[in-house]
Amino acid sequence: MFPIVTSSSTINIFEVLLNIFPPESPNGTILSYFAIVFPMKYKFFDKTESGFYQNVFTLALPIALQSLVTVGVNMLDTIMVGSLPGNALFSTNLANSFISIYHILCMGLGMGASVLVSRYYGMKENGDDAEKAEHALRQTVCLMLRLTLLLAALFAAATALIPGTIMSMYTDEAEVIALGTSYFKWSVPTYFFLGVSLTTTIALRSVRQVKLPFLVSIGAFFINLGANYAFIFGKLGAPRMEVAGAALGTLIARIFEASMIVGYLLIVDTKIGFRLKHMMMETKSIASEYVRISIPVLISDGILAIGNNTVTMVIGNLGPVIGSANSITGPTQQLSTVVVQGVCQAGAIVTGQTLGTGQKERTMKQGFLFFGLGIGLGLLSALFILLVKGPVIAFYTGVEAEARLIADDLMIAISLIIVFQATNSIMTKGVLRGGGDTRMLMLADNIFLWTIAIPLGYFAGYVLHLPAFWIYIFLKSDQIVKTFWALLRLRSGKWIKKITTGK
């Protein structure tokens, strides 16, 4: 037997597990090998680092609460549309799957810029070439907004010109395509307001301004709720628009959101100091650094969006029943990970700002603490899904019984995957990304998604004709593999990259 080596200064996950499985047991023997092969210099949890956890959750909780409000809006939309007869729920879910590509790409633009914004803000606060850092910070925001508006124009044009073609990529049901097309009609201008408010929010968070976006999201929630009620069901003197009414309600809420967030950036904010005149500023000097760090994030998140839509296509083409079941699970899955999403963004911000002050060793230590947070939050998310799945599914009275039974199986599958997804998301979308390791993350997302998850999911669904539970597990198998890869990448220290002001 191998000895268990511990000390007062270090502890790793294998040592924790060895307290559960004794060294003399078969599981303990295997864990002992791992403890020697993969020794961990840093802790996954450290109760003496109270300042770290306070810092993380000071950033993460307002972000999580904002995500909670957003998910609440999506859930209300789903429940309201789900009460309509026919394929209303299925069609809006498929239409939103395409819109989600844009949403994820904007997240990529915002999070890519966030890597630079948080690093430059750390340099500025630390007094390291503060003037250059501030100029580079504004250049980054300028490039981010320009690319966001360009992307919005492309998606708006596609949605306006070929809505039926887009819907036919997801399903061949004529009624579903027609309903989705009516939803798209009111979604065309939404891209511009959604994009600028989303990316601006991420930029503001990167300089620790998290309260305003949260307060604005609460306002948007009530506006969306009221507009949906009026236009979906024809209340308060509004016409009954059903599916199209849901799209119009979302548009109204997005206009309010963008007006408040972008207005604050251009008029009130002093930490970034970006004004409308800066949209015309020279950005050539920072362009190469922006491309090196931010564009791989955009590509990586774009691949994620395509992958998620491929999953939707695989499930959607298995029939309306399974498609409706998958639609039911979406809001619950999002709701279960709102804190994880907050910690992801907090991970990128904390990592970037710590590196901006030149503290590499401290950054490594924080990285392992974030990994431990991922495991804990993943387990809590899984427990949440198992506790609420029954009451949530019962809300969908307009969906047939078979779809609700399949949704129950999918919820169980999601609860298993969510532990791995939470852990690797905090690493890949937070810590490793904040360290500037965006090119390697782009490659990892490509490899794991397209060589493991999509082929296995397709094989399970169309060749083996397995139940929905196993189809989902195989479609998300990349989340499991990516978790172990992220731990090895974290341990190597190679994810910490140097970033310059570009001047």
Protein Blocks (a to p, Z undefined) as FASTA:
>chain_A
ZZddddfkbccfklmmmmmmgfkbmklmmmmmmmmmmccfbdfbdfklmmmmmmmmmmmm
mmmmmmmmmmmmmmmmmmmmmmpghjllmmmmmmmmmmmmmmmmmmmmmmmmmmmmmmmm
mmmmnopakllmmmmmmmmmmmmmmmmmmmmmmmmmmmmmmmmlmmmmmpccfklmmmmm
mmmmmmmmmmmmmmmmmmmmmmmmmnopaklmmmmmmmmmmmmmmmmmmmmnopghiace
kjmmmmmmmmmmmmmmmmmmmmmmmmmpmklopafklmmpcfklmmmmmmmmmmmmmmmm
mmmmmmmmmmmmmmmmnojklmmmmmmmmmmmmmmmmmmmmmmmmmmmmmmmmmmnopak
lmmmmmmmmmmmmmmmmmmmmmmmmmmmmmmmmmmmmbcfklmmmmmmmmmmmmmmmmmm
mmmmmmmmmmmmmnopmmmmmmmmmmmmmmmmmmmmmmmmmmnopafklmmmmmmmmmmm
mmmmmmmmmmnopmpccddehZZ
